[in-house]
């Protein structure tokens, strides 16, 4: 396999090549691309309903948005608009419309996520093909589709799905501006990042430094023009996100829902605190635990913080390969960095504006900077956050492997390919070894195939044959994708529900998780179990709540959206999540709750403990619970304690 130096093999001049052969090759690549998209769709849509509503917390907000346009616009947890989820609403808008059109069911909530996954694979293919030919695009698409964290999240309704699709679209726009230096692509990239900000706030901005560095270093226009273009992109991002932020800030607080995850009902506070610097420093404010935040006196949120920290793995440079995270995304990170660096080195003598080098540098910085940041985040870190690493991994593996293979006659390039295979095989054996009962034959297979791949690379150097080259490629594919494929198949074959879903065998998540804090009460343990499993509330309770629910603004109220969401989804009527996500937000206050009860706007109060420990009965939700218990008579239905606020 040879190629014209500096020209993608698949786009090299066809002098002496039969035109029909070239056309057939083009049709073959087109069919391969179609097969990639069809295969991805099958993988992500297969038996999708086994995930039920996936994450009840977001599903409840999508259900609320299907009943109330105000709830849809603000991202409210309930259609009566008591409080929002702790993220901006763009990811909820799509499923909210689907639920409004097709009704509340697994498919209306999750099919849009699966289709976003197919679109993400298509965009990665297009980027890879533009840089290094159709083969690079296909490799990149397959790598993205088969990463376990992608297999779980593109079948889930967390905001990360839309976030990653928008970031890949911004990467495509970055490719275009690096190619021709036109202002419109800079504006498009900025606008897409602005929409991504309205999906998951500051995490969307992690792609900005790699884009800025790549364009400043390799963009075609003059330096002054490049700076102007980046400023225009910044302006587009501000407009793309700022219109909604400004609307929320200017909207009278009394006629909109409370901004969840904040102590002062401010979207700016949510951006800079719980969803911003708090994720880096560990001080998330009211998002976890009552007044004073997770670092407050009395242990507010400390138990849950330890639980989530254990679930996300310990901070440090090896976090991406830890038991909690390695099986989700760690398989190809070293190979991507190695192959990406090789691809950059191979363009060493190219002009400053060389597009391939520019994109490779951008993708390399995108992966490296994001991986380092996630490795050292001191705040809440969920393994599924690493979905944001998958696009640069896919690009670097696609471009780097194809370019490395085309230049393998160079001794150092062949050595790089050997190192990439060996490192990937060792990492796969380590990850698979953490679940020895899961497909136990995989580890010896990876070892044997890796040995064959390395031997083939050595032999093919001295005795190049077509069959030898094909064998090397096949064995390298097995080494890189056998583990991720097995994890992904297990992911789509078993139910994944709850707020902390992971890919691969369940034993992997258990081994990576440090366990629940011992000081948690039985009720809190039950709530934590529902958070993990999405367990539905008792039917007898939901039947009771549904009676006369239409006569009240809220059929019921309970502490935390983790508790309220399941009841709301079961009866499809508003259930007030007192205190927001974890029960720690000061909404409503005791006085506000008392006025709502006096006005006959809430029927039931469900005494269900939050998994987040409250701070010595000083939080608003704890005060409300104490007041209800002191002034209303309890009744127990199927193990759940209820209080009729309007007997």
C-alpha positions in Angstrom: 0.0 0.0 0.0 1.6 3.2 -1.1 0.5 6.8 -1.5 1.8 10.0 -3.0 3.7 11.8 -0.2 1.6 14.5 1.4 -1.5 13.5 -0.4 -4.2 11.3 1.1 -3.9 7.9 -0.5 -7.6 7.8 -1.4 -7.3 11.2 -3.1 -3.9 10.7 -4.9 -3.8 11.3 -8.6 -5.2 8.4 -10.6 -2.8 8.5 -13.5 -2.8 5.0 -15.1 -5.7 3.9 -13.0 -8.8 2.8 -14.8 -11.7 5.2 -14.4 -14.2 2.4 -13.7 -11.9 1.1 -10.9 -11.8 4.6 -9.3 -15.6 4.9 -9.5 -16.0 1.4 -8.0 -13.6 2.4 -5.2 -15.7 5.5 -4.6 -18.9 3.4 -4.5 -17.2 1.0 -2.1 -16.4 3.8 0.3 -19.9 5.1 0.1 -21.3 1.7 0.9 -18.9 1.4 3.8 -20.0 4.8 5.1 -23.7 3.7 4.8 -22.9 0.5 6.6 -21.2 2.5 9.4 -24.3 4.6 9.9 -26.7 1.7 9.7 -24.6 -0.3 12.1 -24.4 2.6 14.6 -28.2 3.1 14.4 -28.8 -0.6 15.1 -26.4 -0.5 18.0 -27.9 2.6 19.7 -31.5 1.8 18.9 -31.5 -1.9 19.7 -34.0 -2.8 22.4 -33.9 0.8 23.6 -36.9 0.6 25.8 -35.0 -1.6 28.3 -33.6 1.7 29.6 -37.1 2.8 30.4 -36.8 6.6 31.1 -33.0 6.3 31.6 -32.3 9.2 34.0 -35.6 10.0 35.7 -34.3 13.4 36.8 -34.1 14.7 33.2 -37.0 12.6 32.0 -39.3 14.3 34.5 -38.2 17.7 33.1 -38.9 16.5 29.6 -42.3 15.3 30.7 -42.9 18.7 32.3 -41.8 20.5 29.1 -44.3 18.5 27.1 -47.1 19.9 29.3 -46.0 23.5 29.8 -44.2 25.8 27.3 -42.8 27.8 30.3 -41.4 24.6 31.8 -40.0 23.7 28.4 -38.3 27.1 28.0 -36.7 27.2 31.5 -36.1 23.5 31.9 -38.3 23.1 34.9 -38.5 19.9 36.9 -42.3 20.1 37.0 -45.0 21.6 34.8 -46.1 23.8 37.7 -42.7 25.5 37.5 -41.4 25.3 41.0 -37.7 24.9 40.2 -35.4 24.1 37.2 -33.0 21.3 36.7 -29.4 22.2 37.5 -28.5 22.6 33.8 -29.6 24.9 31.0 -32.5 23.5 29.0 -31.4 23.0 25.4 -30.9 19.3 25.7 -34.4 19.1 27.2 -36.0 21.0 24.4 -35.5 18.2 21.8 -36.9 15.4 23.9 -39.6 17.7 25.3 -40.9 18.3 21.8 -40.8 14.6 21.1 -42.8 13.7 24.2 -45.3 16.4 23.4 -45.8 14.9 19.9 -45.5 11.1 20.7 -46.4 10.9 24.3 -44.4 9.9 27.4 -42.5 6.7 26.7 -39.0 5.4 26.5 -38.8 5.8 22.7 -39.9 9.5 22.6 -37.2 10.3 25.2 -34.3 8.2 24.0 -34.6 7.9 20.2 -33.5 11.5 19.8 -30.4 10.7 21.8 -29.6 7.7 19.6 -30.1 9.7 16.4 -27.7 12.3 17.8 -25.1 9.5 18.2 -25.6 8.5 14.5 -25.1 12.2 13.5 -22.0 12.4 15.7 -20.5 9.4 13.9 -21.3 10.9 10.5 -19.6 14.2 11.4 -16.5 12.5 12.7 -16.4 10.5 9.5 -16.6 13.6 7.4 -13.8 15.3 9.3 -11.5 12.3 9.1 -12.2 11.8 5.4 -11.4 15.4 4.6 -8.1 15.1 6.3 -6.8 11.7 5.5 -9.3 10.0 3.2 -12.3 7.7 3.5 -10.4 5.0 5.4 -9.4 7.5 8.1 -13.1 8.6 8.3 -14.3 5.0 8.7 -11.8 4.2 11.4 -12.7 7.4 13.3 -16.4 6.6 12.9 -16.0 3.1 14.2 -13.9 4.1 17.1 -16.4 6.7 18.2 -19.4 4.4 17.8 -17.8 1.5 19.8 -16.4 3.4 22.8 -18.4 2.0 25.7 -19.2 5.5 27.2 -20.7 6.4 23.8 -22.8 3.2 23.7 -24.3 4.1 27.1 -24.8 7.8 26.7 -26.2 7.8 23.1 -28.9 5.6 24.6 -29.4 7.9 27.6 -31.0 11.3 28.1 -28.2 13.2 29.9 -27.1 16.6 28.4 -23.8 15.1 27.4 -25.3 13.6 24.3 -26.2 16.9 22.7 -23.1 18.6 24.1 -20.8 16.2 22.3 -22.7 16.5 19.0 -22.5 20.3 19.1 -18.8 20.1 19.9 -18.1 17.8 17.0 -20.1 20.2 14.8 -17.9 23.0 16.1 -14.8 20.9 15.3 -16.2 20.5 11.7 -16.6 24.3 11.5 -13.0 24.6 12.8 -11.8 22.4 10.0 -13.5 24.6 7.5 -11.9 27.8 8.9 -8.5 26.2 9.1 -9.0 25.3 5.4 -10.1 28.6 3.9 -10.0 31.1 6.7 -13.5 32.5 6.0 -15.2 34.5 8.7 -18.5 32.6 8.4 -17.0 29.4 9.7 -15.6 31.2 12.7 -19.0 32.6 13.4 -20.6 29.2 13.0 -18.1 27.6 15.4 -18.8 30.3 18.0 -22.5 29.9 17.6 -22.4 26.2 18.1 -20.2 26.6 21.2 -22.8 29.0 22.5 -25.5 26.4 22.0 -23.3 23.8 23.7 -23.0 26.3 26.6 -26.8 26.2 26.9 -26.5 22.5 27.1 -23.9 22.0 29.9 -22.4 25.4 30.5 -18.7 25.7 31.1 -17.8 22.2 29.9 -18.6 23.5 26.4 -15.8 26.0 26.7 -13.1 23.3 27.1 -12.8 23.1 23.3 -12.1 26.8 22.9 -8.4 26.9 23.8 -7.5 24.1 21.3 -9.5 26.0 18.6 -7.8 29.3 19.4 -4.3 27.8 19.4 -4.8 25.9 16.2 -6.2 28.8 14.3 -3.7 31.3 15.6 -0.9 29.0 14.6 -2.1 27.6 11.4 -5.0 29.7 10.1 -4.5 30.9 6.4 -5.2 34.7 6.9 -2.8 37.3 8.3 -2.3 37.4 12.1 -4.5 40.4 12.5 -7.3 38.8 10.5 -7.0 35.6 12.6 -7.4 37.6 15.8 -10.5 39.4 14.3 -12.0 36.0 13.3 -11.5 34.6 16.8 -13.1 37.7 18.3 -16.0 37.3 16.0 -16.3 33.6 17.1 -16.3 34.8 20.7 -19.1 37.3 19.9 -21.1 34.6 18.2 -20.7 32.3 21.2 -21.8 35.1 23.5 -24.9 35.8 21.4 -25.6 32.0 21.0 -25.7 31.6 24.8 -26.3 35.0 26.1 -29.8 35.5 24.7 -31.2 32.8 27.0 -29.1 33.8 30.0 -30.1 37.4 29.6 -33.8 36.4 29.3 -33.6 34.4 32.5 -31.8 37.2 34.4 -34.3 39.9 33.2 -37.4 37.7 33.7 -39.2 38.6 37.0 -38.1 36.0 39.5 -41.7 35.7 40.9 -43.1 34.5 37.5 -40.4 32.0 36.6 -39.1 28.8 38.3 -36.3 29.0 40.8 -32.9 28.3 39.2 -31.9 24.9 40.6 -28.4 24.4 42.0 -28.1 27.9 43.3 -28.5 29.7 46.7 -29.6 33.0 45.2 -31.8 32.1 42.3 -29.3 33.2 39.6 -28.3 31.6 36.4 -25.0 33.4 36.6 -24.4 31.8 40.0 -25.2 28.4 38.5 -22.7 29.0 35.7 -19.8 30.1 37.8 -20.5 28.0 40.9 -22.2 24.5 40.8 -21.6 24.0 37.0 -18.3 26.0 36.8 -15.5 26.5 39.2 -17.2 24.4 41.8 -16.5 21.3 39.6 -12.8 22.1 39.7 -12.5 23.1 43.3 -15.0 20.8 44.9 -17.1 23.6 46.3 -20.4 23.2 44.4 -22.5 25.4 46.7 -26.1 24.5 47.3 -26.1 21.9 44.6 -25.2 19.3 47.1 -26.5 19.6 50.6 -28.3 22.4 52.3 -27.2 25.8 53.4 -23.5 26.2 53.4 -22.9 23.8 50.6 -21.0 20.6 50.8 -18.2 22.1 52.8 -20.5 23.6 55.4 -20.6 22.7 59.0 -22.6 19.6 60.1 -21.4 17.5 57.3 -23.8 18.9 54.7 -23.4 16.7 51.6 -20.1 15.3 52.8 -21.3 11.7 52.6 -22.7 12.1 49.1 -19.6 13.9 48.0 -17.5 11.0 49.2 -19.8 8.6 47.4 -19.7 10.5 44.1 -15.9 10.9 44.4 -15.5 7.2 44.9 -17.7 6.5 41.9 -15.7 8.9 39.7 -12.3 7.6 40.8 -9.6 9.4 42.7 -8.1 12.5 41.2 -4.7 12.2 39.5 -3.0 11.5 36.2 -4.2 7.9 36.2 -7.9 8.7 36.7 -8.8 8.0 33.1 -7.5 4.5 33.5 -8.9 3.8 37.0 -11.4 1.0 37.7 -14.2 3.6 37.6 -13.3 5.2 34.3 -10.9 3.0 32.3 -13.5 0.7 30.9 -15.6 3.6 29.8 -13.1 5.5 27.7 -9.5 4.6 28.6 -8.9 1.9 26.0 -7.4 4.0 23.2 -6.3 7.3 24.9 -2.6 6.4 24.8 -2.8 5.1 21.3 -4.6 8.3 20.2 -1.9 10.5 21.7 0.9 8.4 20.2 -0.6 8.1 16.7 -1.7 11.8 16.8 1.8 12.9 17.6 3.2 10.7 14.8 0.7 12.2 12.4 1.8 15.7 13.4 5.5 14.7 13.0 4.9 13.4 9.6 3.8 16.8 8.5 7.0 18.4 9.8 8.1 19.9 6.5 4.7 21.1 5.4 3.8 24.7 5.0 2.5 26.6 8.1 -1.1 26.4 6.9 -1.0 22.7 6.3 -4.6 21.6 7.0 -3.8 18.0 8.2 -1.2 19.2 10.7 -3.5 21.9 11.9 -6.4 19.5 12.6 -4.1 16.9 14.2 -2.7 19.5 16.6 -6.2 20.8 17.4 -7.5 17.2 18.1 -4.4 16.4 20.1 -4.8 19.5 22.3 -8.5 18.8 22.6 -7.9 15.3 24.0 -4.9 16.1 26.2 -6.3 19.3 27.8 -9.7 17.8 28.5 -8.2 14.5 29.9 -5.9 16.4 32.2 -8.6 18.6 33.5 -11.0 15.7 34.1 -8.2 13.8 35.9 -7.7 16.6 38.4 -11.3 17.8 38.9 -11.8 18.0 42.7 -15.6 18.4 42.5 -18.3 16.0 41.3 -17.0 13.9 38.4 -19.1 11.2 36.8 -17.4 8.7 34.5 -19.9 9.5 31.7 -18.3 13.0 31.5 -15.6 11.3 29.5 -17.9 11.1 26.5 -16.4 14.5 25.6 -13.0 12.8 25.1 -14.3 10.3 22.5 -14.4 12.7 19.4 -10.7 13.6 19.6 -9.7 10.0 20.4 -11.6 8.9 17.3 -10.0 11.6 15.1 -6.5 11.0 16.3 -6.8 7.2 15.9 -8.4 7.5 12.5 -5.9 10.0 11.1 -2.8 8.7 12.9 -3.4 5.0 12.1 -4.0 5.6 8.4 -1.0 8.0 8.0 1.2 5.8 10.1 0.3 2.8 7.9 0.9 4.7 4.7 4.4 5.7 5.9 5.3 2.5 7.7 8.4 2.0 5.5 10.0 4.7 7.6 11.6 2.8 10.5 10.5 5.2 13.3 6.9 5.2 12.1 6.8 1.4 12.1 8.2 1.6 15.7 5.4 4.0 16.6 2.8 1.5 15.3 4.4 -1.3 17.3 4.4 0.8 20.5 0.7 1.8 19.9 -0.3 -1.8 19.5 1.6 -3.0 22.6 0.4 -0.1 24.8 -3.2 -0.7 23.7 -2.9 -4.4 24.3 -1.5 -4.0 27.8 -4.2 -1.5 28.8 -6.9 -3.8 27.4 -5.6 -6.7 29.5 -5.5 -4.6 32.6 -9.0 -3.3 32.1 -10.5 -6.7 31.2 -8.6 -8.2 34.2 -10.7 -6.1 36.6 -13.8 -8.1 35.5 -12.3 -11.6 35.3 -15.8 -13.2 35.0 -16.7 -11.1 32.0 -15.8 -12.8 28.7 -12.7 -14.4 30.3 -11.5 -15.6 26.9 -10.9 -12.0 25.8 -7.7 -11.4 27.7 -5.8 -14.3 26.2 -7.2 -13.4 22.8 -5.9 -9.9 23.0 -2.5 -11.1 24.1 -2.2 -13.6 21.3 -3.5 -11.2 18.6 -1.2 -8.4 19.8 1.8 -10.8 19.5 0.7 -11.6 16.0 0.2 -7.9 15.1 3.7 -7.0 16.4 5.3 -10.0 14.6 3.4 -9.1 11.4 4.7 -5.5 11.6 8.2 -6.8 11.9 7.9 -9.5 9.2 6.1 -7.2 6.8 9.0 -4.8 6.9 11.3 -7.4 5.2 8.8 -9.5 3.3 5.9 -7.2 2.2 2.9 -9.2 1.0 -0.7 -8.1 0.5 -2.0 -10.9 2.7 0.6 -10.0 5.4 -0.5 -6.4 5.4 -4.1 -7.3 5.6 -3.4 -9.7 8.5 -1.5 -6.9 10.4 -4.4 -4.5 9.9 -7.0 -7.1 11.1 -5.0 -8.1 14.2 -4.5 -4.4 15.1 -8.2 -3.8 14.8 -8.9 -6.7 17.2 -6.4 -5.4 19.7 -7.9 -1.9 19.7 -11.6 -2.7 19.5 -12.2 -6.2 21.1 -12.5 -4.8 24.6 -14.6 -1.7 23.7 -16.9 -3.9 21.5 -17.5 -6.4 24.2 -18.3 -3.7 26.7 -20.6 -1.9 24.2 -22.5 -5.1 23.4 -23.0 -5.8 27.1 -24.2 -2.2 27.5 -26.9 -2.4 24.9 -28.0 -5.9 26.0 -28.8 -4.9 29.6 -30.9 -2.2 31.2 -29.1 1.1 32.1 -31.2 3.4 34.2 -30.6 5.8 37.1 -28.5 8.9 37.5 -25.1 7.1 37.6 -25.3 4.8 34.5 -22.0 3.2 33.3 -21.1 1.1 30.3 -19.9 -2.5 30.4 -20.4 -5.3 32.9 -22.0 -4.2 36.1 -19.2 -5.7 38.1 -16.9 -3.1 36.6 -18.9 -0.3 38.1 -19.0 -2.1 41.4 -15.3 -2.5 41.5 -14.8 1.1 40.6 -17.2 2.4 43.3 -16.1 2.8 46.9 -19.5 2.2 48.3 -22.2 4.2 50.1 -21.3 6.2 53.2 -21.9 4.3 56.3 -23.6 7.1 58.1 -26.5 7.3 55.6 -29.9 6.5 57.1 -32.1 3.6 55.8 -34.3 6.1 54.0 -31.3 7.8 52.4 -30.0 4.5 51.3 -33.3 3.7 49.7 -33.1 7.1 47.9 -29.6 6.4 46.8 -30.7 3.0 45.5 -33.3 4.7 43.3 -30.7 7.1 42.1 -28.6 4.2 40.9 -31.3 1.9 39.6 -34.2 4.2 38.6 -36.5 1.9 40.7 -40.2 2.8 40.2 -42.3 4.0 43.2 -44.9 1.6 44.6 -48.1 1.4 42.5 -50.4 1.8 45.5 -48.8 5.1 46.3 -48.9 6.5 42.7 -52.6 5.4 42.4 -53.4 7.4 45.6 -51.4 10.5 44.3 -53.3 10.4 41.0 -56.7 10.7 42.6 -57.9 14.3 42.4 -54.5 15.3 41.1 -56.1 17.6 38.6 -57.6 19.7 41.4 -54.2 20.8 42.7 -51.3 22.7 41.2 -49.0 20.0 42.6 -50.3 16.5 43.2 -47.6 16.1 45.8 -44.3 17.5 47.2 -41.3 15.6 48.4 -37.7 16.5 49.2 -35.3 16.4 46.2 -35.9 15.8 42.5 -34.3 12.4 43.0 -37.4 11.5 44.9 -40.0 13.5 43.0 -39.1 12.5 39.5 -40.2 8.9 39.8 -43.6 9.9 41.2 -44.1 12.6 38.5 -43.3 10.2 35.7 -45.7 7.6 37.1 -48.7 9.9 37.4 -47.8 12.5 34.7 -48.8 15.3 37.0 -46.6 17.9 38.7 -44.8 16.8 41.9 -42.8 19.5 43.6 -39.1 18.7 44.2 -38.6 20.5 47.4 -35.0 21.8 47.5 -34.3 20.9 43.8 -31.9 18.1 42.7 -30.6 17.0 46.1 -33.0 18.9 48.4 -30.4 21.5 49.3 -31.7 24.5 47.3 -33.6 27.1 49.4 -36.7 26.7 47.3 -39.4 26.9 48.4 -38.8 28.5 51.8 -40.9 27.3 54.7 -43.1 30.5 54.5 -43.7 30.0 50.8 -44.6 26.3 51.3 -47.0 27.2 54.1 -48.7 29.7 51.8 -49.1 27.1 49.1 -50.6 24.6 51.5 -53.0 27.2 52.8 -54.0 28.0 49.3 -54.8 24.3 48.7 -52.2 24.0 45.9 -50.4 20.9 47.2 -52.2 17.7 48.0 -49.7 15.3 49.5 -46.3 15.4 51.1 -44.2 12.3 50.6 -41.7 11.7 53.5 -38.9 10.2 51.5 -35.3 10.8 52.6 -32.8 12.4 50.3 -29.6 10.6 49.7 -27.8 13.9 50.4 -27.6 14.5 54.2 -29.1 17.8 55.2 -27.4 20.2 57.5 -28.7 19.8 61.1 -32.3 20.7 60.1 -31.3 24.2 59.0 -32.1 23.8 55.3 -35.4 24.9 53.9 -36.3 21.4 53.0 -35.6 20.1 56.5 -37.7 22.9 58.0 -40.6 22.1 55.7 -40.3 18.4 56.6 -40.3 19.2 60.3 -43.3 21.5 59.9 -45.3 18.9 57.9 -44.6 16.2 60.5 -45.6 18.5 63.3 -48.9 19.7 61.8 -50.2 16.8 59.7 -51.2 13.2 60.3 -49.1 10.5 58.6 -50.4 7.5 56.8 -48.3 4.6 55.5 -49.0 3.2 52.1 -46.9 0.3 50.9 -44.1 1.3 53.2 -44.2 5.0 52.1 -45.2 7.7 54.6 -47.6 10.2 53.2 -49.1 13.4 54.7 -52.4 14.7 53.4 -51.9 18.5 53.4 -55.6 19.1 52.6 -57.6 16.5 54.6 
